[in-house]
Amino acid sequence: MANVRVERTDDGGFRATNARGAEVRMGGGDEDGVFTPVELLLAAVGGCNIVTVEPLTAQRGHRLVRLAMTVESEKVQPNLLGPVTITYDVELPSEEADAVYRAVAQRVHEKYCTVSRSLQEGTEVRLELS
């Protein structure tokens, strides 16, 4: 089970923490040094894809020289995002690596990235008020 705690901080900001001690600061977008919740969602999509693509290409003998991506979306309504687009930025070690990288990235996108698949499938979000 995945679990994070999100809370207001003493300085009026917000932070998300996990059980392993990691912390991410967030806010409304008008302050420096913090992510907005939408940016964190996009980071989750990118992170899920990249941390899955990297080891799978390396296991197939093709460690990519550079592996990065941009993940973007625009609001189509004040409270709704349009399509999320992932754009890879890679430097390949060889021509053979291109086919492996493309096949792995496509398979990860279609089958293995929990975050992307959950968005595509429309995972239910439940609210429990205490």
C-alpha positions in Angstrom: 0.0 0.0 0.0 1.2 3.5 -0.8 0.7 6.2 1.8 1.8 9.8 2.3 0.9 12.4 4.9 0.1 15.9 3.7 0.0 18.7 6.3 0.2 22.4 6.7 3.5 23.6 8.1 4.1 26.2 10.8 5.1 28.7 8.2 1.8 28.3 6.4 3.1 26.1 3.6 2.4 22.5 3.0 4.5 19.3 2.9 4.0 15.7 2.0 6.1 13.1 3.8 6.4 9.3 3.5 7.3 6.6 6.1 10.9 6.6 4.8 11.5 10.2 5.7 11.3 11.8 2.3 9.6 15.2 2.1 8.3 17.4 -0.7 7.2 21.0 -0.1 4.2 22.3 -2.0 2.1 25.4 -2.4 -0.2 27.3 -4.7 2.4 28.2 -7.3 3.2 31.8 -6.3 6.1 30.9 -4.0 9.6 29.8 -4.8 11.0 26.4 -4.0 7.8 24.5 -3.9 5.8 22.3 -6.3 2.1 22.8 -7.0 -0.1 19.7 -6.6 -0.5 19.5 -10.4 3.3 19.6 -10.8 3.6 16.8 -8.4 1.1 14.8 -10.4 3.1 15.4 -13.5 6.3 14.5 -11.6 4.7 11.2 -10.5 3.8 10.3 -14.1 7.4 11.1 -15.2 9.0 9.4 -12.2 7.0 6.3 -12.6 7.9 6.0 -16.3 11.6 6.8 -16.0 12.4 4.7 -12.9 10.9 1.7 -14.8 12.4 2.4 -18.3 16.0 3.0 -17.0 16.6 -0.4 -15.4 14.8 -2.3 -18.1 16.9 -0.8 -20.9 20.1 -1.4 -18.8 19.1 -5.0 -18.2 18.9 -5.5 -22.0 22.5 -4.2 -22.3 21.7 -0.7 -23.3 22.4 1.8 -20.5 21.3 5.1 -22.0 23.9 7.9 -22.0 21.2 10.5 -21.1 17.7 9.7 -20.0 15.4 12.6 -19.1 11.8 13.6 -19.9 9.4 16.5 -19.8 5.9 15.9 -18.7 3.3 18.5 -19.4 -0.4 19.2 -19.4 -2.7 22.2 -19.6 -5.8 22.9 -17.7 -8.8 22.5 -20.0 -11.1 23.7 -17.2 -10.2 25.5 -13.9 -10.2 22.1 -12.1 -9.4 19.6 -14.9 -6.3 18.8 -16.8 -6.2 17.9 -20.5 -4.0 15.1 -21.9 -0.7 14.6 -20.2 2.2 14.4 -22.7 5.5 12.7 -21.9 8.5 13.7 -24.1 11.7 11.7 -23.7 15.1 13.3 -24.1 17.6 10.5 -24.6 21.1 10.0 -25.8 21.6 6.5 -27.1 24.9 4.6 -26.8 24.3 2.9 -30.1 21.8 2.4 -33.0 20.8 -1.0 -31.6 19.8 0.8 -28.3 17.2 2.8 -30.1 14.9 -0.1 -30.8 15.3 -1.5 -27.3 14.6 1.9 -25.7 11.5 2.6 -27.8 10.1 -0.9 -27.2 10.7 -0.6 -23.4 9.3 2.9 -23.1 6.2 2.0 -25.1 5.6 -1.2 -23.0 6.1 0.7 -19.7 3.7 3.4 -20.9 1.0 0.9 -21.9 1.4 -1.7 -19.2 3.7 -1.1 -16.3 3.6 2.6 -15.0 1.1 2.5 -12.2 0.6 6.2 -12.2 -0.1 6.6 -15.9 -2.3 3.6 -16.0 -4.3 4.8 -13.0 -4.9 8.2 -14.7 -5.9 6.5 -17.9 -8.3 4.1 -16.2 -9.8 6.8 -14.1 -9.0 5.5 -10.6 -11.7 6.4 -8.1 -10.7 8.9 -5.4 -12.6 8.5 -2.1 -13.0 11.1 0.6 -13.2 10.1 4.3 -13.9 13.0 6.7 -13.1 12.4 10.4 
